[in-house]
Amino acid sequence: MKRIVLVFTIALLIFSCGSRKKAITKRSETITVNETIEDKDKTDLPKATSPVINSTTQYISVYKDIAMDKMRTYNIPASITLAQGILESGSGRGRLAIKANNHFGIKCHNWKGAKIYHDDDKRQECFRKYSNSDDSFRDHSEFLVKRKRYANLFKLRKDDYKSWAKELRRAGYATDKKYPQKLISIIERYELYKYDKEVLGKRYRKVKNQNVTHKVIKGDTLYSISKKYNITVKRLQHINGLKGTTLQIGQVLQLPKD
């Protein structure tokens, strides 16, 4: 009898254990969001539509028509507009250009449209965000036209890009003392002046081998030269076979055509 009771008890325990459901512990997902101010309320921000740009010549090819169109409307040399876009957007490869279609680094300044926040002179400054690049180029033109401090620009000849570059600096557009030289260098290197002449209906004479070399002067460094011509130090070293950063006064450096 005791054996029967023992066998029955064991069978009951086995059946009871087998009928239990396994407890499933669902692993909760922990999402870490590196949130900046720009991540908030993204539904209000237009989606960037900038094409992928791989070179300065490609940037020019994509945006030259917009620059010429704005020249016809606002009387700002297309060469100046393109050079500023190249310099300030890193030829369309900068964060503001890619994510906000902002090619000229224009900050909010009472802007009621979409915004993006980006570290500039200060941390997380407010910049304008555009739904497309054409709006950015138009806003850049209106930015110059509607501000009195830039009034002297429009007294200059439309084919005098050198005077425009210098007056932009005098009017306070940029704090960089070399800003005019940088714009002029870009314009001459890529022959952007031909787009001014196209709008004005003039024929242009191609300048051969313009700015394909740089002669080192006192105070030059690879870094300063790279900034002047909007290229990287590493690329300068590669083109000229330099392993270090030491330069000699009078040394001639080769520059890339693009």
C-alpha positions, 0 to 999 in steps of 0.5 A: 500500500505504501508503495502505491501511495509513493508511486502515485505521489511521484507521478503527481509531482512529475505531472505538476512540473511538466504542466508549468509554463516557462517564465519568459523574461522579455529583455527590455530595449534601452535606447540611448539617444544622444539628443541635441536641440535639433533632435526635438520636434523633427516633424517641423523640419523639412527633409534635406534634399541636397545631392551627394557632392564629391568634388568642388567641380561637381558642386559648381556643375550642380549650382552654377545655374542657380547662382546665375539665376540669382545674379539676374534677379539680385545683381550679385555676381554668380562668381561671388555666390558660388565662391562663398558657397564653396568656401562656407559649405565645404563644397556642399559637404559640410553638415549645414549644407547636407542636413539643412540645405544651408550653403552660406552658414546664415544664422536664424536672425529673427527667422520664423522657418525651420531651424537646425542647431550647430556648434559654431562660434558658440555651442549649439547656435541656431541656423536656418534650415531650408527645404531645398538649396534654391531657397538657400541661394535666394535667402543669401541674395536677399540677406545682402540686398536687404541690409544697409551695410552691404549697400556699397556692394551694389555700386560696384561693377557686376564683373568686378569680383575682386572688389566685391570680395574685398567689400564683403569683408569691409562690410563685416560679412566675415571676420577672417582677414583673408576672406577676400583672398580666399574668395578670389583664389577660388574664383580664379582657380575654377574660372567662376568669372565666366558665369558672370560674363555669361549672364552679362553677355560677354565673352571670357578669355580662359586663363591657363594654369591659374593658381596651379602652384603656390610659392611659399612665402614667410609665414606660410604653413601647410595648414595655412596654405590648405585653408587658402586653397580649400584643400586638406593638408594630407592632400597637399602632402600627397601631391608634393611628396611631402612626409613632414610639414616643414616648408622652405621660403621660395618652395613651389607647391603643386596644387590640385586642379580640383 
